[in-house]
Amino acid sequence: MQSSENTTNDLMMLLKACEKAQLDRRLNLLGVGVQKEINILSLLLKAREAVTNYAFQDTCIALFICKQDLTEWKRLCQAQDFPKECSLERQFRNHPLEVRKLEKVQLGDFRCLEALRK
């Protein structure tokens, strides 16, 4: 139990450091992702600790907040748009492989890689 509490405390210190450094403003989605990931990890550790202590209400609350954070993070990632030309296409422009121009690439969309395979 002690190591779980230490890990939770360390994660909370990291989260405060991220907020103090304003990672969400300086790194945009990457900074938000780091903060969300740390928060989700700490919530999962709290839920684990609550289960071992038979505190099921605390477990449900921690898991609910964790689910909300995951949903918000997913929504932010899916809403992000990239420029018309992906970086892989620019990198392999003179490569003998035929690379199609992509109209719009969204995060999680691997059409750039599929175009390189063809």
C-alpha positions as CSV (number, residue, x, y, z in Angstrom):
1,M,0.0,0.0,0.0
2,Q,2.8,2.4,0.9
3,S,4.4,2.2,-2.6
4,S,1.0,2.9,-4.2
5,E,0.6,6.0,-2.0
6,N,4.1,7.2,-2.9
7,T,3.4,6.7,-6.6
8,T,0.2,8.6,-6.3
9,N,1.9,11.4,-4.5
10,D,4.7,11.5,-7.1
11,L,2.1,11.6,-9.9
12,M,0.3,14.5,-8.2
13,M,3.6,16.4,-7.9
14,L,4.2,15.8,-11.6
15,L,0.7,17.0,-12.4
16,K,1.2,20.2,-10.4
17,A,4.6,20.8,-12.1
18,C,2.9,20.4,-15.5
19,E,0.2,22.9,-14.5
20,K,2.8,25.3,-13.2
21,A,4.8,25.0,-16.4
22,Q,1.6,25.6,-18.4
23,L,2.3,22.7,-20.7
24,D,-1.2,22.9,-22.2
25,R,-0.5,26.4,-23.5
26,R,3.1,25.8,-24.5
27,L,2.7,22.4,-26.2
28,N,-1.0,22.5,-27.1
29,L,-2.4,19.0,-27.5
30,L,0.8,17.3,-26.5
31,G,0.8,19.2,-23.2
32,V,-2.9,18.4,-22.6
33,G,-2.2,14.8,-23.4
34,V,0.7,14.6,-20.8
35,Q,-1.6,16.2,-18.2
36,K,-4.5,13.9,-19.0
37,E,-2.3,10.8,-18.9
38,I,-0.8,11.7,-15.5
39,N,-4.3,12.5,-14.1
40,I,-5.7,9.2,-15.5
41,L,-2.8,7.2,-14.0
42,S,-3.3,8.8,-10.6
43,L,-7.1,8.1,-10.7
44,L,-6.5,4.5,-11.6
45,L,-4.1,4.1,-8.7
46,K,-6.7,5.7,-6.4
47,A,-9.4,3.4,-7.7
48,R,-7.1,0.4,-7.1
49,E,-6.4,1.5,-3.6
50,A,-10.0,2.1,-2.9
51,V,-10.9,-1.4,-4.1
52,T,-8.4,-3.0,-1.8
53,N,-9.9,-1.0,1.1
54,Y,-13.4,-2.1,0.1
55,A,-14.4,1.6,-0.5
56,F,-16.5,0.9,-3.5
57,Q,-18.1,4.4,-3.7
58,D,-14.6,6.0,-3.9
59,T,-13.7,3.4,-6.6
60,C,-16.7,4.3,-8.7
61,I,-16.1,8.0,-8.4
62,A,-12.4,7.7,-9.4
63,L,-13.3,5.4,-12.4
64,F,-16.1,7.8,-13.5
65,I,-13.7,10.8,-13.4
66,C,-11.1,8.7,-15.3
67,K,-13.7,7.8,-18.0
68,Q,-14.6,11.5,-18.4
69,D,-10.9,12.4,-18.8
70,L,-10.4,9.7,-21.3
71,T,-13.4,10.7,-23.3
72,E,-12.4,14.4,-23.3
73,W,-8.8,13.5,-24.3
74,K,-10.1,11.3,-27.2
75,R,-12.5,14.1,-28.4
76,L,-9.6,16.6,-28.4
77,C,-7.4,14.2,-30.4
78,Q,-10.0,13.4,-32.9
79,A,-10.9,17.1,-33.4
80,Q,-7.3,18.0,-34.4
81,D,-6.7,18.6,-38.1
82,F,-3.4,18.4,-39.9
83,P,-2.3,20.3,-43.0
84,K,-3.2,18.9,-46.4
85,E,0.1,17.3,-46.9
86,C,1.4,14.9,-44.3
87,S,5.0,14.9,-43.1
88,L,5.7,11.4,-44.4
89,E,4.6,12.5,-47.9
90,R,7.1,15.4,-47.8
91,Q,9.9,13.2,-46.5
92,F,9.4,10.7,-49.3
93,R,8.5,13.1,-52.1
94,N,11.5,12.0,-54.3
95,H,11.2,8.4,-53.3
96,P,10.3,6.0,-56.2
97,L,7.1,5.0,-54.4
98,E,4.0,6.7,-55.6
99,V,2.5,8.8,-52.9
100,R,-1.0,10.2,-53.3
101,K,-1.8,13.7,-52.1
102,L,-4.2,13.6,-49.1
103,E,-6.9,16.1,-48.8
104,K,-7.1,16.0,-45.0
105,V,-5.6,13.8,-42.4
106,Q,-6.9,13.6,-38.9
107,L,-5.1,12.2,-35.8
108,G,-5.5,8.4,-35.8
109,D,-5.9,8.3,-39.5
110,F,-3.1,6.3,-41.1
111,R,-3.7,7.0,-44.7
112,C,-0.2,8.5,-45.0
113,L,1.3,5.1,-44.2
114,E,-1.1,3.3,-46.4
115,A,-0.1,5.6,-49.3
116,L,3.5,4.8,-48.8
117,R,2.9,1.1,-48.9
118,K,1.3,1.2,-52.3
